[in-house]
Amino acid sequence: MAAVTVASRMQSYIKPMIRDMVFFGVTWSTADLIQQAILGEEEFDWSKARRMAVMGAFVLGPLNHLWYTRCIDKIVPGIGGASLVKKLALDFTVVSPAFMSAFFIGLSAMEKQQDLLKEWKEKMPAAYKSCLGFWLPVQAVNFRFVPAAWRTIYIGSASFLWSNIMCFIKHSRVEATTN
């Protein structure tokens, strides 16, 4: 009987994780193709889109799933004013910089760049400023109104817009400034 309970719990945990991995993989690769089209690429660079799919499915999807469905409510319980402020502060001071760092450094590694931190140093300040403007209202709604089981899908939906911003920053040929 215990084995059935464990198997049932694993299934209820794994299915949403796989759903979120697929969702983020599709979202990030689609955003990359959209940005390639907007930037006037004559042909799609499918290797870029594949790297974004890997980043979305195997890095950002699991990280978002674990953070938004398993961790944050245990660290900061509640949805009231004080809890909301604490969740937003934690999200913007720890989680967002970590996720964006994984994005830039992970893609640099997949691209086999010599200096894995070069692009992170150049583009992280602009990405973080954009993050604050975009995600603050999105996360306020998320933490206040969205049930934990659906947070990854809500975040994934908003992430479609965000992934376009990040893909634009990633593919930008102009170095971001820190001013």
N, C-alpha and C positions, 0 to 999 in steps of 0.2 A: 504494500500500500504506500509506503514511504517513497518507493521508486516512482510510482505513478504521480504522486504529489510533486516530486522534484522534476520529473519530466514535464508535467503540466506548467510548472513555474518557468522552466527553461524555455518552453515553447512560447509562453506569453511574453517572455523577455526577448527572445531571438526574432520572432516575427516582426515586431515593431522596429527593431534594430535593422533588419534587412530592408524593410520598407523605407526607412530613413536613409540608408546607404544608397539604395537605388534612386530615391528622390533627389538626393544631393548630387549624385553622379550625373544624372540627366540634367538637372538644373545648371550645374557649373559648366558642363560641356556645351550645352545650348547657349548659355551666356557668352562663352568664348566664341562660338560661331557667329553670334549676333555682332559681337564687337569686331570680329574680323571683317564682316560685311560693312559695318559702319565705317571702319578705318580704310575701306577701299581696297582690300586684298583682292587681287585678280582671281586667285583660286584659294579655296579653303586649305589651311594648313591643318590637316587632320591630326598630326602629331601633337599640336598644341591642344586641340580639343580632347584628345585622349589623355593627355597629362591633366587637364582640368577634370575630366571624368574620374581619374584615379584620385586626384586631390579631393574631389567632392565625395566620392563613394567610400574611400578607405581612410581618409583623415578627417575632413570636416563633418561628414555624416555621423560617424561614430562619436566624435567629440561633442557635437551638438546633442545627439541623442542622450549620451550619458550625463552631460551637464544639465540639460533642461528637463529631463524626465526622471533622473535618479539622484542628482546631487544637490541642486540649489535649494530645494524645499527642505532638505535635511539640514543644510547648513544655516539657512535663514527661513524658519517656518513662518507661515502667515502671509496674508495679502494686504494687510492694512498699511497705513501711511509709513510708519517706521520701518516695517519689513520691506516695503516697496523701495524706499530710499536705500536701505542696506543692500538689497539685491542689485539695484542699479549701480551702486558704488562698486560692489564686488565684480559685477559684470564688466564695467568699464575700466577698472584699474587692474584686474587680473586676467579675466577670461578673454576679452576682446584683444588685448595685446598678444596673448598667447596664441589664439587662433590665427590672427593675422601674421604673426611670426612663423607659425607652421606653414601658412600659405606661401609666403615669399621664400623661406628657406627650403621648404619641401620642393617647390617648383624649381628652384635653383639647383637642387640636388638631382632632380629628374632630368634637367637640361644639361647636367654634367658641367656646370660652371665651375671655374677654378676657385673663385671667391664666393662662397655660399652666402656671405653676409653683405656683399656689395649692393645688390638690388634692395635688400631689406633696409640698409642704411639710407639709400637714396629715396625710397618710396614710402617707407613706413610713416614718416611724419604726415605726409599728405593723406595717406590712407587712414591714419588714426583720427585726423581732423574730420574727414568725411564720415568716419564711423560714428563719432559723437553726434554729428548733425542728423544722420540717418537713423541710427539705432536707438537713440534716447526715447523718442516717442513710441517706436515699435515695441521696445522692451517694457516700457511703462504699461502699455496695453497687455502685453504678454504676461507679465508678472501679476497684474491685477485681475484679469478676466479670463485668461485661457487655462483650462484644466491641464495639469501636468502631462497627462497622456497624449494631449494634442499639441503640446508646445513645439515639438520638433517640426511638425507639419506647418504650423503657423510661422515659425522661424524660417523654415524652408521656403515658404511662399514669399515672405519678405526678402529672403536671401536671393530670390531670382533677380530682384532689382539690385540688391547689394552686389551680387556676383557680376552683374554688368559693370557696376562701378569699379570693382576690383580688377576685372579683366581689362577695363579701359586703362586703369593705373598700371597694371602689369605690362600691357603692350605699348604703353606710352613711350615714345622715343625721347621725349623731353624729360630731363631729370626733375623730380619734384624738389621744391625748395622747402626750407624749414622756416621761412618767414611767415 
